[in-house]
């Protein structure tokens, strides 16, 4: 079992920055593919970024160049640095973990999820 707890969500103005954190406990964090997804009201949960434990990362086109995913295996923590935020980035952001290897942009490939943290970007 893996337990995930997100933090760092807030209300921020357009153009601002936030850093989300996801603290993981349980089995070996360093061997899990970790990802961020987000869900706005009335929409499906969508892929934001993933970090495979084989040192590859990928991003949704909508956040490339603005968001950076990273992990600190010593602290069992996943991060999402979000810069140049836009109102359309407003959503609940979820951390997810998978024992599969590689970049996994689909929700059904992740067995473990956090409870989410709200990010609101005002215009």
C-alpha positions as protocol buffer text, in pm:
chain_id: "A"
residue {
  index: 1
  type: UNK
  ca { x: 0 y: 0 z: 0 }
}
residue {
  index: 2
  type: UNK
  ca { x: 104 y: 357 z: -71 }
}
residue {
  index: 3
  type: UNK
  ca { x: -51 y: 655 z: 103 }
}
residue {
  index: 4
  type: UNK
  ca { x: -33 y: 994 z: -68 }
}
residue {
  index: 5
  type: UNK
  ca { x: -103 y: 1337 z: 83 }
}
residue {
  index: 6
  type: UNK
  ca { x: -98 y: 1650 z: -131 }
}
residue {
  index: 7
  type: UNK
  ca { x: -41 y: 2003 z: -5 }
}
residue {
  index: 8
  type: UNK
  ca { x: 39 y: 2348 z: -138 }
}
residue {
  index: 9
  type: UNK
  ca { x: -283 y: 2439 z: -316 }
}
residue {
  index: 10
  type: UNK
  ca { x: -395 y: 2800 z: -285 }
}
residue {
  index: 11
  type: UNK
  ca { x: -560 y: 3098 z: -449 }
}
residue {
  index: 12
  type: UNK
  ca { x: -313 y: 3282 z: -672 }
}
residue {
  index: 13
  type: UNK
  ca { x: -333 y: 3555 z: -934 }
}
residue {
  index: 14
  type: UNK
  ca { x: -274 y: 3483 z: -1301 }
}
residue {
  index: 15
  type: UNK
  ca { x: 97 y: 3489 z: -1378 }
}
residue {
  index: 16
  type: UNK
  ca { x: 188 y: 3371 z: -1031 }
}
residue {
  index: 17
  type: UNK
  ca { x: 356 y: 3054 z: -910 }
}
residue {
  index: 18
  type: UNK
  ca { x: 281 y: 2768 z: -673 }
}
residue {
  index: 19
  type: UNK
  ca { x: 461 y: 2453 z: -567 }
}
residue {
  index: 20
  type: UNK
  ca { x: 255 y: 2148 z: -485 }
}
residue {
  index: 21
  type: UNK
  ca { x: 393 y: 1867 z: -272 }
}
residue {
  index: 22
  type: UNK
  ca { x: 288 y: 1505 z: -238 }
}
residue {
  index: 23
  type: UNK
  ca { x: 417 y: 1314 z: 63 }
}
residue {
  index: 24
  type: UNK
  ca { x: 424 y: 939 z: 16 }
}
residue {
  index: 25
  type: UNK
  ca { x: 439 y: 663 z: 273 }
}
residue {
  index: 26
  type: UNK
  ca { x: 434 y: 289 z: 246 }
}
residue {
  index: 27
  type: UNK
  ca { x: 640 y: 90 z: 1 }
}
residue {
  index: 28
  type: UNK
  ca { x: 953 y: 201 z: -181 }
}
residue {
  index: 29
  type: UNK
  ca { x: 873 y: 542 z: -324 }
}
residue {
  index: 30
  type: UNK
  ca { x: 1175 y: 547 z: -554 }
}
residue {
  index: 31
  type: UNK
  ca { x: 1043 y: 251 z: -755 }
}
residue {
  index: 32
  type: UNK
  ca { x: 704 y: 402 z: -836 }
}
residue {
  index: 33
  type: UNK
  ca { x: 602 y: 605 z: -1136 }
}
residue {
  index: 34
  type: UNK
  ca { x: 453 y: 922 z: -991 }
}
residue {
  index: 35
  type: UNK
  ca { x: 219 y: 1166 z: -1160 }
}
residue {
  index: 36
  type: UNK
  ca { x: 1 y: 1470 z: -1119 }
}
residue {
  index: 37
  type: UNK
  ca { x: -351 y: 1486 z: -1258 }
}
residue {
  index: 38
  type: UNK
  ca { x: -610 y: 1760 z: -1226 }
}
residue {
  index: 39
  type: UNK
  ca { x: -986 y: 1788 z: -1241 }
}
residue {
  index: 40
  type: UNK
  ca { x: -1189 y: 2102 z: -1294 }
}
residue {
  index: 41
  type: UNK
  ca { x: -1563 y: 2111 z: -1211 }
}
residue {
  index: 42
  type: UNK
  ca { x: -1771 y: 1927 z: -1470 }
}
residue {
  index: 43
  type: UNK
  ca { x: -1470 y: 1777 z: -1646 }
}
residue {
  index: 44
  type: UNK
  ca { x: -1284 y: 1448 z: -1643 }
}
residue {
  index: 45
  type: UNK
  ca { x: -961 y: 1406 z: -1454 }
}
residue {
  index: 46
  type: UNK
  ca { x: -673 y: 1488 z: -1689 }
}
residue {
  index: 47
  type: UNK
  ca { x: -303 y: 1413 z: -1701 }
}
residue {
  index: 48
  type: UNK
  ca { x: -65 y: 1694 z: -1607 }
}
residue {
  index: 49
  type: UNK
  ca { x: 281 y: 1542 z: -1563 }
}
residue {
  index: 50
  type: UNK
  ca { x: 457 y: 1217 z: -1480 }
}
residue {
  index: 51
  type: UNK
  ca { x: 794 y: 1114 z: -1344 }
}
residue {
  index: 52
  type: UNK
  ca { x: 900 y: 756 z: -1404 }
}
residue {
  index: 53
  type: UNK
  ca { x: 1156 y: 619 z: -1162 }
}
residue {
  index: 54
  type: UNK
  ca { x: 1375 y: 538 z: -1465 }
}
residue {
  index: 55
  type: UNK
  ca { x: 1443 y: 914 z: -1496 }
}
residue {
  index: 56
  type: UNK
  ca { x: 1199 y: 1016 z: -1762 }
}
residue {
  index: 57
  type: UNK
  ca { x: 937 y: 1288 z: -1736 }
}
residue {
  index: 58
  type: UNK
  ca { x: 656 y: 1409 z: -1957 }
}
residue {
  index: 59
  type: UNK
  ca { x: 394 y: 1680 z: -1954 }
}
residue {
  index: 60
  type: UNK
  ca { x: 57 y: 1762 z: -2100 }
}
residue {
  index: 61
  type: UNK
  ca { x: 92 y: 2007 z: -2388 }
}
residue {
  index: 62
  type: UNK
  ca { x: -110 y: 2264 z: -2194 }
}
residue {
  index: 63
  type: UNK
  ca { x: 154 y: 2290 z: -1919 }
}
residue {
  index: 64
  type: UNK
  ca { x: 481 y: 2231 z: -2106 }
}
residue {
  index: 65
  type: UNK
  ca { x: 731 y: 2505 z: -2038 }
}
residue {
  index: 66
  type: UNK
  ca { x: 536 y: 2627 z: -1732 }
}
residue {
  index: 67
  type: UNK
  ca { x: 521 y: 2327 z: -1495 }
}
residue {
  index: 68
  type: UNK
  ca { x: 805 y: 2111 z: -1367 }
}
residue {
  index: 69
  type: UNK
  ca { x: 764 y: 1774 z: -1195 }
}
residue {
  index: 70
  type: UNK
  ca { x: 1036 y: 1649 z: -964 }
}
residue {
  index: 71
  type: UNK
  ca { x: 1088 y: 1404 z: -681 }
}
residue {
  index: 72
  type: UNK
  ca { x: 1305 y: 1375 z: -374 }
}
residue {
  index: 73
  type: UNK
  ca { x: 1342 y: 1004 z: -303 }
}
residue {
  index: 74
  type: UNK
  ca { x: 1519 y: 1070 z: 27 }
}
residue {
  index: 75
  type: UNK
  ca { x: 1211 y: 1258 z: 149 }
}
residue {
  index: 76
  type: UNK
  ca { x: 954 y: 1036 z: -27 }
}
residue {
  index: 77
  type: UNK
  ca { x: 808 y: 1350 z: -180 }
}
residue {
  index: 78
  type: UNK
  ca { x: 685 y: 1447 z: -526 }
}
residue {
  index: 79
  type: UNK
  ca { x: 666 y: 1810 z: -634 }
}
residue {
  index: 80
  type: UNK
  ca { x: 496 y: 2013 z: -903 }
}
residue {
  index: 81
  type: UNK
  ca { x: 638 y: 2360 z: -961 }
}
residue {
  index: 82
  type: UNK
  ca { x: 379 y: 2567 z: -1145 }
}
residue {
  index: 83
  type: UNK
  ca { x: 481 y: 2898 z: -1302 }
}
residue {
  index: 84
  type: UNK
  ca { x: 296 y: 3149 z: -1523 }
}
residue {
  index: 85
  type: UNK
  ca { x: -34 y: 3020 z: -1392 }
}
residue {
  index: 86
  type: UNK
  ca { x: -348 y: 3081 z: -1596 }
}
residue {
  index: 87
  type: UNK
  ca { x: -715 y: 3081 z: -1491 }
}
residue {
  index: 88
  type: UNK
  ca { x: -760 y: 2761 z: -1693 }
}
residue {
  index: 89
  type: UNK
  ca { x: -518 y: 2588 z: -1455 }
}
residue {
  index: 90
  type: UNK
  ca { x: -785 y: 2612 z: -1183 }
}
residue {
  index: 91
  type: UNK
  ca { x: -865 y: 2259 z: -1065 }
}
residue {
  index: 92
  type: UNK
  ca { x: -820 y: 2007 z: -789 }
}
residue {
  index: 93
  type: UNK
  ca { x: -474 y: 1858 z: -833 }
}
residue {
  index: 94
  type: UNK
  ca { x: -418 y: 1492 z: -748 }
}
residue {
  index: 95
  type: UNK
  ca { x: -101 y: 1297 z: -689 }
}
residue {
  index: 96
  type: UNK
  ca { x: -95 y: 936 z: -814 }
}
residue {
  index: 97
  type: UNK
  ca { x: 140 y: 639 z: -790 }
}
residue {
  index: 98
  type: UNK
  ca { x: 185 y: 333 z: -1007 }
}
residue {
  index: 99
  type: UNK
  ca { x: 411 y: 29 z: -981 }
}
residue {
  index: 100
  type: UNK
  ca { x: 424 y: 19 z: -1363 }
}
residue {
  index: 101
  type: UNK
  ca { x: 734 y: 153 z: -1536 }
}
residue {
  index: 102
  type: UNK
  ca { x: 726 y: 439 z: -1784 }
}
residue {
  index: 103
  type: UNK
  ca { x: 523 y: 750 z: -1857 }
}
residue {
  index: 104
  type: UNK
  ca { x: 158 y: 669 z: -1787 }
}
residue {
  index: 105
  type: UNK
  ca { x: -88 y: 944 z: -1889 }
}
residue {
  index: 106
  type: UNK
  ca { x: -407 y: 751 z: -1807 }
}
residue {
  index: 107
  type: UNK
  ca { x: -586 y: 744 z: -1473 }
}
residue {
  index: 108
  type: UNK
  ca { x: -668 y: 373 z: -1491 }
}
residue {
  index: 109
  type: UNK
  ca { x: -296 y: 285 z: -1476 }
}
residue {
  index: 110
  type: UNK
  ca { x: -259 y: 429 z: -1126 }
}
residue {
  index: 111
  type: UNK
  ca { x: -356 y: 228 z: -820 }
}
residue {
  index: 112
  type: UNK
  ca { x: -291 y: 491 z: -555 }
}
residue {
  index: 113
  type: UNK
  ca { x: -432 y: 843 z: -527 }
}
residue {
  index: 114
  type: UNK
  ca { x: -418 y: 1130 z: -284 }
}
residue {
  index: 115
  type: UNK
  ca { x: -720 y: 1328 z: -171 }
}
residue {
  index: 116
  type: UNK
  ca { x: -637 y: 1632 z: -387 }
}
residue {
  index: 117
  type: UNK
  ca { x: -546 y: 1995 z: -327 }
}
residue {
  index: 118
  type: UNK
  ca { x: -734 y: 2293 z: -469 }
}
residue {
  index: 119
  type: UNK
  ca { x: -557 y: 2539 z: -698 }
}
residue {
  index: 120
  type: UNK
  ca { x: -750 y: 2849 z: -795 }
}
residue {
  index: 121
  type: UNK
  ca { x: -605 y: 3105 z: -1037 }
}
residue {
  index: 122
  type: UNK
  ca { x: -783 y: 3440 z: -1053 }
}
residue {
  index: 123
  type: UNK
  ca { x: -772 y: 3664 z: -1359 }
}
